[in-house]
Amino acid sequence: MTTLHSNSVTEQLTEAGRKIEHSSFDIVSAEAGEHNYSDEQWQIVRRMIHATADFEFNGLAEFHPNAMNAGIQAIRAGCPIIADVEMICVGLSKPRLQHFGINTYQFISDEDVIAKAQDEGTTRAVQAMRKANQQGLLDNAIIGIGNAPTALLEVKRLITEDGLKPALIIGMPVGFVSAAESKDELALLDNIPWIISRGRKGGTTLVVSAIHALLALAETQSKKV
């Protein structure tokens, strides 16, 4: 039986689309079997599986104890979303973001970012995070990293060395060089909420899925107030 949903802004725009998505979610939940996530956490993990058809994320996804509350409250407050690459910003639903007054930012292809990366022997992802920080965008923001482990490592450095305090970090870079290690490093943080995918698996699609789940949860919570 398909689960009933009452959200209007964070749902598919057509009845046919909603039925397909809801049926897909029900199939994911049925085939995934048992899990150790809370109901709210499962909304994120379920979307991650739905987006990738990879049931290993039932176990690979991990959450800081305060991640869900921090993420939902950040969405409801209209906090900005800072991404490591443009693909995350493009993948997010503009109407859903606009409903909460959320702006997205990414600087990976800015000329000054490229120039500094070349001059200093770093990556564009590192310099993009530094630029976002210099503009005051990272504090109290949701930071979504699905491509560049160096961006995630730079964010952690800014937290430990400069006292940066983002609202939530969704750290899911994919790859073979430092991807797993960067997420392991992030998970050592106690004072900043995070959501990660352990190991090499990750990607921008997962970050988009997690944010869309948070948007849906934020809409549901707003209706209860």
C-alpha positions, 0 to 999 in steps of 0.5 A: 500500500502506498504511503499517503503524503500531505506535502504540496511544495516538496512533492512531484507536480503531477499526480502521475509523478507523485504516484510513481515516486511514492510507489518507488519509495514503498518498493525501496522500503520493502526491499531494503528490509531492516535498518537502524535509522530513525524515521526522519533519517530513513527519509534521507537514506530512502531517497539516496537508495531511490536515486541510485538503486544502490541498497548499500546506502542502507548502512553506509549512510551515517548521521551526527546525533543532531544532524536531522534537527539541525538540517530541518531547522536550517531549511526552515530558517532559509539558510543558504546552501553552499555546494562544491560543484554546480551540479548540486545547485542545478539538481535542486528544485528551484520552487522548493528552495524558493518556498523557504527563501533559500539561495545556493552558491558554488564558486568552483569555476570562478576565474579568481578561484582557478587562478588562486588554485594554480598559484598556490598549488591547491585544488579549485575546490579548496579555493572555492570553499575559502572564497565562500568563507571569505564572503561569510557564506559558510557560517550557519549554512548547509554545506553540500559536498558530493564531488571533491574530497579536498573541499570537505577536508578544507571545510574541516580545517576551517572548523578546527582552525578558524572556528567555522560553524556551519549549520550542517555538512552533507559530506558525500564525495565520491572517488578513490583519492581521499574520498573515504578518508575525508568522510572519516575525518568529518565524522570525528567532529562532535560539535558540528552536525554532519551526514556522510556516506562511508567509503568510496561511494558518494556523489552529487546525486546523493547530496541533492537527494539528502537536501530534497528529503530535508526540504520535505521534512521541513515542510511537514514540520512547518504544517505541524506548528 
